[in-house]
């Protein structure tokens, strides 16, 4: 099996992009967007995680089976989150006794 050689230039570009996105996260956090602050932070974090996954973990240059396994793991995570949210959002939220 032959490893793909990634140039240092690519690593520096991805690192610079990660630093810019980190600064963007900090600057967006100082702006009051209401409930959209969380959404903006999560979108930026997902983009940074994708860059790390593709380039620093070499998933971009891996065989297709690695991508399939990654997709299956993300699908499983999404399923767990959806099932948890369906339980959380469908509760009646009746307050219990104060002593408990």
C-alpha positions in Angstrom: 0.0 0.0 0.0 1.4 3.3 -1.0 1.0 6.4 1.2 0.0 9.7 -0.3 2.5 12.4 0.3 1.0 15.7 1.4 3.1 18.8 0.9 4.0 21.0 3.8 2.4 23.9 1.9 -1.0 22.1 2.2 -0.6 21.6 5.9 0.3 25.3 6.4 -2.7 26.4 4.3 -5.0 24.2 6.3 -3.5 25.4 9.6 -4.0 29.0 8.5 -7.6 28.3 7.6 -8.1 26.7 11.0 -6.6 29.8 12.7 -8.8 32.1 10.6 -11.9 30.0 11.5 -10.9 30.1 15.2 -10.7 33.9 15.0 -14.0 34.0 13.2 -15.5 31.9 16.0 -14.2 34.3 18.6 -15.5 37.4 16.7 -18.9 35.9 16.1 -19.2 35.1 19.8 -18.9 38.8 20.6 -21.8 39.7 18.3 -25.3 39.2 19.8 -27.1 37.0 17.4 -29.5 35.6 19.9 -30.1 31.9 19.5 -28.2 32.0 16.3 -24.9 32.3 18.1 -24.9 28.6 18.9 -25.8 27.7 15.3 -23.0 29.9 14.0 -20.5 28.4 16.4 -21.5 24.9 15.5 -21.3 25.5 11.8 -17.8 26.9 12.1 -16.8 24.0 14.4 -18.2 21.5 12.0 -16.2 23.1 9.1 -13.0 23.0 11.2 -13.6 19.4 12.2 -14.1 18.5 8.5 -10.7 20.1 7.6 -8.9 18.3 10.4 -10.6 15.0 9.4 -9.9 15.3 5.7 -6.3 16.6 5.8 -4.6 15.9 9.1 -6.2 12.5 9.5 -5.7 11.7 5.8 -9.3 10.6 5.1 -9.2 12.5 1.8 -6.5 10.2 0.5 -7.8 7.0 2.1 -9.6 4.1 0.4 -13.4 4.4 -0.1 -14.1 2.0 2.7 -12.8 4.5 5.2 -15.2 7.1 3.9 -18.0 4.6 4.2 -17.1 3.8 7.8 -16.9 7.5 8.6 -20.4 8.0 7.0 -21.8 5.1 9.0 -20.5 6.5 12.2 -21.9 10.0 11.5 -25.2 8.5 10.5 -25.3 6.5 13.8 -24.5 9.7 15.8 -27.3 11.6 14.0 -29.7 8.7 14.8 -28.8 8.8 18.5 -29.2 12.6 18.6 -32.6 12.5 16.8 -33.9 9.7 19.1 -32.7 11.7 22.2 -34.3 14.9 20.9 -37.6 13.1 20.2 -37.7 11.9 23.9 -36.6 15.3 25.2 -39.0 17.4 23.1 -42.1 15.2 23.6 -42.1 15.3 27.4 -44.9 17.1 29.2 -42.4 18.8 31.6 -44.8 18.6 34.5 -42.9 19.9 37.6 -42.3 17.2 40.2 -42.6 17.5 44.0 -40.2 20.1 45.5 -38.7 17.6 47.9 -37.0 15.5 45.3 
